[in-house]
Amino acid sequence: MKSEVKLSATIICFNEEDKIARCLESLKDIVDEIVVVDSFSTDKTPEIIKDLSKKLPIKFIQNPFEGHIEQKNFALDQATHDWVISLDADEALSETLIQSIKNTTFEKAGYCFNRLTNYNGFWVKHCGWYPDTKLRLVKKNQARWEGVNPHDILRLKTGEEGLLKGDLLHYSYDSITDHINQTNRFTTIAAKASFKNGARSSLFKIITRPILKFLKDYFLKAGFLDGRYGLIICTINALSAFLKYSKIKELQENRQI
């Protein structure tokens, strides 16, 4: 049974044929509308969405991708109802979170969820990846996506946040190779955005930032408690810092990255 408050869901996607159905199905009992903005996927994602639209209230839109923040704000603007829940295509609601949303009084301006990440079949409880609290349920006219691409953040303009019980399940990487490939792509985007915003790098930063990142995530954030995958994740997190500051240095030297 859905809340009496009308609720829209917004999702952006590109080539998510393996994950989009799980995301959409998890919303079926709590939303009145699902806005899916696709960046012209070349796999079976559009077919899967159109097939699910026969039983789910999906509004399917294709829009050119100009950045994660821009695309998510575009999706937010397409929502019909005052309250909006925003998910990524590789996320889904846990049963506990679904019940929490159904029981929500909607007295706050927005509600946060704790996000639990699945890494190659392993649920990551440390490494700085959990609880990874995210604002995802908001009153439409009181929130906007901000941040620096590709790291988008949903923020309230005014009002207080609440925290709902239950986890937002994040099915992130299916393999170590997948993680490394996305780290390479995302650090290119992050380096360009940071450089544009005035960030600069140096040999000192290239050397020290990865070391500090590893020490923070593996020891202070208890990544070692996640065993082998904890070590892998914290090492790739350090690689991410190394690549980002190396790529910023390339931009300073007017080289292509």
C-alpha positions in Angstrom: 0.0 0.0 0.0 1.4 3.4 -1.1 1.5 6.5 1.0 -1.4 9.0 0.5 1.3 11.4 -0.8 1.8 11.2 -4.5 5.4 10.2 -5.3 7.5 10.4 -8.4 10.7 8.5 -9.0 13.5 9.7 -11.3 16.2 7.6 -12.8 18.9 8.4 -15.4 20.5 5.6 -17.3 22.8 4.6 -20.2 23.5 1.0 -21.1 22.1 -0.5 -17.9 20.4 -3.6 -19.4 21.7 -5.9 -16.5 20.5 -3.6 -13.7 17.6 -1.4 -14.7 14.8 -3.9 -14.2 15.8 -4.6 -10.6 15.8 -0.8 -9.9 12.4 -0.3 -11.5 10.8 -3.3 -9.9 11.8 -2.2 -6.4 9.7 1.0 -6.9 6.5 -0.7 -7.9 4.7 -0.6 -4.6 5.5 3.0 -3.5 5.5 5.4 -6.4 2.8 6.8 -8.7 5.2 7.7 -11.5 8.6 6.7 -12.7 10.5 9.1 -14.9 13.4 7.4 -16.7 15.8 9.6 -18.7 17.9 7.6 -21.0 21.1 8.9 -22.8 20.3 7.0 -26.0 21.5 3.6 -24.8 22.9 1.3 -27.4 22.1 -2.0 -25.6 18.7 -3.4 -24.6 18.0 -0.9 -21.9 15.2 1.0 -23.8 13.5 -2.3 -24.7 13.5 -3.5 -21.1 12.1 -0.2 -19.9 9.4 -0.1 -22.6 8.4 -3.7 -21.7 8.2 -2.9 -18.0 6.1 0.2 -18.8 3.2 -2.2 -19.5 2.9 -2.9 -15.8 4.7 0.1 -14.2 3.8 3.8 -14.5 6.9 4.7 -16.5 7.5 7.9 -18.4 10.4 7.1 -20.8 12.4 10.1 -22.1 15.6 10.2 -24.1 17.8 13.2 -23.7 21.4 14.0 -24.7 23.9 13.6 -21.8 25.7 16.8 -20.8 26.8 15.6 -17.3 25.5 13.7 -14.4 24.3 16.8 -12.5 22.7 18.3 -15.6 20.9 15.1 -16.5 19.6 14.5 -13.0 18.2 18.0 -12.7 16.6 17.5 -16.1 14.9 14.3 -14.8 13.9 16.1 -11.6 12.2 18.8 -13.7 10.1 16.2 -15.5 8.6 14.8 -12.4 4.9 15.5 -12.0 4.4 15.2 -8.3 5.7 17.4 -5.4 7.7 14.5 -3.8 10.4 12.8 -5.7 12.6 9.8 -4.9 15.8 9.7 -7.0 17.7 6.5 -7.8 20.6 5.5 -10.0 20.0 2.6 -12.4 22.3 0.4 -10.4 20.4 0.9 -7.2 17.3 -0.7 -5.6 15.3 -0.3 -2.4 15.6 -2.9 0.3 12.4 -4.3 1.8 13.0 -2.4 5.1 13.5 0.8 3.2 10.3 0.3 1.2 8.3 -0.1 4.4 10.0 3.0 5.9 9.0 5.1 2.9 5.4 3.7 3.1 5.2 4.8 6.7 6.9 8.2 6.2 4.9 11.2 7.4 6.6 13.6 5.0 7.0 16.2 7.7 10.6 17.0 6.7 11.8 18.7 3.5 13.8 15.6 2.5 14.8 12.1 3.7 18.2 10.3 3.6 18.9 6.6 3.1 22.0 4.6 4.1 23.5 3.1 0.9 25.0 -0.4 1.1 27.2 -1.4 -1.8 27.5 -4.8 -3.4 31.0 -5.3 -5.0 31.3 -8.4 -7.2 28.8 -10.2 -5.0 30.3 -8.9 -1.7 28.5 -6.4 0.6 31.0 -3.8 1.7 30.5 -2.6 5.3 33.6 -0.4 5.6 36.2 1.3 3.4 34.3 4.6 3.8 31.6 3.0 1.7 29.0 2.4 4.4 26.7 3.8 5.6 27.3 6.3 2.7 24.2 8.3 3.6 22.5 9.9 0.7 19.6 12.4 0.4 17.3 10.8 -2.1 13.6 11.6 -1.1 12.8 15.3 -1.4 10.2 17.8 -2.0 10.8 18.8 -5.6 10.8 22.6 -5.2 13.2 22.4 -2.2 16.0 20.5 -3.7 18.6 20.5 -6.6 21.4 18.4 -7.8 24.8 20.1 -7.3 28.5 19.0 -6.8 31.3 18.5 -9.4 30.8 15.9 -12.1 30.7 13.0 -11.9 30.1 13.3 -8.2 26.6 14.6 -8.0 25.0 15.5 -4.7 21.3 16.2 -4.1 20.9 19.2 -1.7 18.0 20.9 0.0 17.6 24.6 -0.6 15.7 25.0 2.7 14.2 22.7 5.4 15.4 19.8 7.5 16.5 16.3 6.6 15.3 13.0 8.1 16.8 9.6 8.0 14.8 6.5 7.1 15.5 3.0 8.3 16.6 0.4 5.7 19.3 0.4 3.1 19.5 1.6 -0.5 21.2 -1.3 -2.2 23.9 -0.3 -4.6 25.0 -2.9 -7.2 28.2 -1.2 -8.2 30.9 -3.3 -9.8 30.7 -6.8 -11.3 34.4 -7.2 -11.4 37.7 -5.6 -10.4 38.2 -4.7 -14.1 34.9 -2.9 -14.2 36.0 -0.9 -11.1 39.3 0.1 -12.6 37.8 1.0 -16.0 35.1 3.2 -14.4 37.8 4.8 -12.1 39.7 5.8 -15.2 36.6 7.3 -16.9 35.4 9.1 -13.8 38.9 10.6 -12.9 39.0 12.1 -16.4 35.7 13.7 -15.9 36.6 14.8 -12.3 40.0 16.2 -13.4 38.4 18.3 -16.1 35.7 19.6 -13.8 38.1 20.3 -11.0 40.6 22.1 -13.3 37.8 24.2 -14.7 36.9 25.2 -11.1 40.4 26.3 -10.3 42.0 23.1 -8.8 45.7 22.6 -9.5 48.1 19.7 -9.0 51.8 19.2 -8.2 54.2 16.3 -7.9 53.7 16.6 -4.1 49.9 16.0 -4.4 50.4 13.2 -6.9 52.6 11.4 -4.4 50.9 12.2 -1.1 47.1 12.2 -1.9 47.0 8.5 -2.9 48.9 7.5 0.2 46.7 9.5 2.5 43.6 8.1 0.8 44.7 4.5 1.3 45.6 5.1 4.9 42.3 6.8 5.6 40.1 4.2 3.9 42.0 1.0 5.0 42.8 1.9 8.6 40.6 4.9 9.8 37.6 3.6 7.8 38.4 0.0 8.8 38.6 -1.3 5.2 40.8 -4.2 6.5 37.6 -5.6 8.1 36.3 -6.3 4.6 39.1 -8.7 3.9 40.4 -9.2 0.4 37.9 -6.9 -1.2 38.6 -4.2 1.4 42.2 -4.2 0.3 41.3 -4.1 -3.4 38.7 -1.3 -2.9 41.1 0.8 -0.8 43.9 0.3 -3.3 41.7 1.4 -6.2 40.5 4.4 -4.2 44.1 5.4 -3.8 44.6 4.8 -7.6 41.7 7.2 -8.2 43.4 10.0 -6.3 46.6 9.3 -8.1 44.9 9.4 -11.5 42.9 12.5 -10.7 45.8 14.6 -9.6 48.0 13.3 -12.5 45.4 14.2 -15.0 45.0 17.7 -13.5 48.7 18.1 -13.9 48.4 17.1 -17.6 45.7 19.8 -18.1 48.0 22.4 -16.4 50.7 21.5 -19.0 48.1 21.8 -21.8 48.1 18.2 -22.7 45.1 16.0 -23.6 43.8 13.5 -21.1 
